[in-house]
Amino acid sequence: MPRPTPISILLADDDADDRLMAAEALEESRLANELVTVEDGEELMEYLRRTGRFEGRDSPQPGLILLDLNMPRMDGREALELIKQDPELKRIPVVVLTTSQAEADILQTYDLGVNSFITKPVTFDGLVTIMSDLGRYWLEIVELPASV
């Protein structure tokens, strides 16, 4: 059964070029989902908890979080741990999208509860393919809880 409304995607990445390329790749892959971006783990948690500069905003919780690992202030590992420990946030699917290929990062993020670990492709076409595949899987195939 199709979803009544498209879910929003929240991207946490400290690199402005990567955020822009992700937005363009999402558009190129013809996904109509809203993409919201934040610059680090602290801003991610503020967005999810509606604190800081996001206090009082009435935007929906994301249906999918794309998370870079290596960010300033609070990195993706710390943010992932907080998300998966929070009863209000833990059901939101989190996909790590990072340049890291380190086995330690893969193991640690799965131990923390990540849903998928993807190494960022080196080309824009590769990113379009990833966004299209992510969209198809997380937004069309998988059944998510209604509260996500």
C-alpha positions as a Python dict, from the first residue, in 0.01 Angstrom:
ca = {
    (1, 'M'): (0, 0, 0),
    (2, 'P'): (155, 338, -98),
    (3, 'R'): (228, 595, 170),
    (4, 'P'): (-30, 875, 192),
    (5, 'T'): (240, 1145, 209),
    (6, 'P'): (609, 1133, 123),
    (7, 'I'): (842, 1117, 421),
    (8, 'S'): (1113, 1373, 469),
    (9, 'I'): (1481, 1283, 462),
    (10, 'L'): (1720, 1445, 708),
    (11, 'L'): (2084, 1464, 600),
    (12, 'A'): (2354, 1540, 857),
    (13, 'D'): (2681, 1626, 684),
    (14, 'D'): (2937, 1897, 761),
    (15, 'D'): (3049, 1936, 399),
    (16, 'A'): (2841, 2197, 214),
    (17, 'D'): (2936, 2049, -125),
    (18, 'D'): (2824, 1702, -14),
    (19, 'R'): (2491, 1843, 108),
    (20, 'L'): (2438, 2020, -224),
    (21, 'M'): (2534, 1712, -426),
    (22, 'A'): (2298, 1495, -217),
    (23, 'A'): (2012, 1738, -284),
    (24, 'E'): (2089, 1740, -656),
    (25, 'A'): (2123, 1361, -664),
    (26, 'L'): (1789, 1323, -487),
    (27, 'E'): (1629, 1551, -745),
    (28, 'E'): (1804, 1371, -1031),
    (29, 'S'): (1679, 1036, -903),
    (30, 'R'): (1325, 1178, -926),
    (31, 'L'): (1237, 1132, -561),
    (32, 'A'): (980, 1385, -447),
    (33, 'N'): (1079, 1364, -82),
    (34, 'E'): (1174, 1676, 108),
    (35, 'L'): (1542, 1689, 202),
    (36, 'V'): (1633, 1878, 518),
    (37, 'T'): (2002, 1928, 593),
    (38, 'V'): (2200, 1997, 909),
    (39, 'E'): (2572, 2050, 950),
    (40, 'D'): (2672, 1830, 1244),
    (41, 'G'): (2549, 1596, 1515),
    (42, 'E'): (2457, 1872, 1756),
    (43, 'E'): (2239, 2042, 1496),
    (44, 'L'): (2090, 1703, 1408),
    (45, 'M'): (1987, 1643, 1769),
    (46, 'E'): (1852, 1998, 1800),
    (47, 'Y'): (1640, 1938, 1489),
    (48, 'L'): (1510, 1604, 1615),
    (49, 'R'): (1436, 1736, 1964),
    (50, 'R'): (1308, 2078, 1844),
    (51, 'T'): (1561, 2270, 2054),
    (52, 'G'): (1807, 2549, 1975),
    (53, 'R'): (1733, 2720, 1646),
    (54, 'F'): (1464, 2459, 1571),
    (55, 'E'): (1262, 2531, 1884),
    (56, 'G'): (898, 2599, 1807),
    (57, 'R'): (916, 2473, 1449),
    (58, 'D'): (633, 2250, 1342),
    (59, 'S'): (812, 2035, 1087),
    (60, 'P'): (752, 1660, 1081),
    (61, 'Q'): (1005, 1412, 1213),
    (62, 'P'): (1210, 1265, 929),
    (63, 'G'): (1125, 922, 800),
    (64, 'L'): (1492, 858, 719),
    (65, 'I'): (1820, 1002, 846),
    (66, 'L'): (2132, 1001, 629),
    (67, 'L'): (2428, 1042, 862),
    (68, 'D'): (2790, 1130, 795),
    (69, 'L'): (3031, 999, 1058),
    (70, 'N'): (3309, 1254, 1066),
    (71, 'M'): (3162, 1589, 1167),
    (72, 'P'): (3272, 1860, 1411),
    (73, 'R'): (3114, 1929, 1752),
    (74, 'M'): (2929, 1595, 1767),
    (75, 'D'): (3020, 1326, 1519),
    (76, 'G'): (2782, 1078, 1361),
    (77, 'R'): (2869, 798, 1602),
    (78, 'E'): (2773, 1008, 1904),
    (79, 'A'): (2452, 1128, 1736),
    (80, 'L'): (2360, 772, 1633),
    (81, 'E'): (2403, 653, 1990),
    (82, 'L'): (2177, 930, 2121),
    (83, 'I'): (1911, 863, 1856),
    (84, 'K'): (1899, 490, 1924),
    (85, 'Q'): (1879, 544, 2302),
    (86, 'D'): (1589, 790, 2275),
    (87, 'P'): (1244, 624, 2292),
    (88, 'E'): (1096, 901, 2072),
    (89, 'L'): (1362, 874, 1800),
    (90, 'K'): (1495, 519, 1797),
    (91, 'R'): (1254, 391, 1531),
    (92, 'I'): (1369, 643, 1271),
    (93, 'P'): (1582, 450, 1021),
    (94, 'V'): (1940, 577, 1011),
    (95, 'V'): (2167, 514, 714),
    (96, 'V'): (2533, 603, 753),
    (97, 'L'): (2656, 768, 433),
    (98, 'T'): (3026, 835, 478),
    (99, 'T'): (3366, 829, 310),
    (100, 'S'): (3490, 581, 572),
    (101, 'Q'): (3549, 223, 471),
    (102, 'A'): (3703, 130, 806),
    (103, 'E'): (3586, -203, 943),
    (104, 'A'): (3588, -49, 1294),
    (105, 'D'): (3337, 216, 1182),
    (106, 'I'): (3114, -44, 1019),
    (107, 'L'): (3115, -265, 1329),
    (108, 'Q'): (3068, 24, 1572),
    (109, 'T'): (2775, 178, 1386),
    (110, 'Y'): (2595, -156, 1352),
    (111, 'D'): (2656, -217, 1723),
    (112, 'L'): (2495, 124, 1789),
    (113, 'G'): (2187, 29, 1584),
    (114, 'V'): (2243, 177, 1239),
    (115, 'N'): (2011, 35, 974),
    (116, 'S'): (2260, 50, 685),
    (117, 'F'): (2620, 157, 620),
    (118, 'I'): (2704, 300, 277),
    (119, 'T'): (3037, 438, 160),
    (120, 'K'): (2989, 759, -38),
    (121, 'P'): (3056, 708, -407),
    (122, 'V'): (3327, 914, -572),
    (123, 'T'): (3115, 1031, -866),
    (124, 'F'): (2791, 1226, -892),
    (125, 'D'): (2637, 949, -1105),
    (126, 'G'): (2723, 704, -829),
    (127, 'L'): (2550, 928, -576),
    (128, 'V'): (2240, 950, -797),
    (129, 'T'): (2231, 570, -811),
    (130, 'I'): (2267, 545, -432),
    (131, 'M'): (1987, 801, -375),
    (132, 'S'): (1762, 623, -621),
    (133, 'D'): (1828, 286, -458),
    (134, 'L'): (1782, 431, -108),
    (135, 'G'): (1459, 590, -216),
    (136, 'R'): (1328, 275, -371),
    (137, 'Y'): (1420, 61, -70),
    (138, 'W'): (1334, 291, 224),
    (139, 'L'): (1048, 481, 67),
    (140, 'E'): (877, 219, -151),
    (141, 'I'): (966, -132, -34),
    (142, 'V'): (1014, -120, 344),
    (143, 'E'): (717, -90, 578),
    (144, 'L'): (792, 178, 836),
    (145, 'P'): (597, 242, 1155),
    (146, 'A'): (320, 499, 1110),
    (147, 'S'): (482, 727, 1368),
    (148, 'V'): (799, 768, 1160),
}
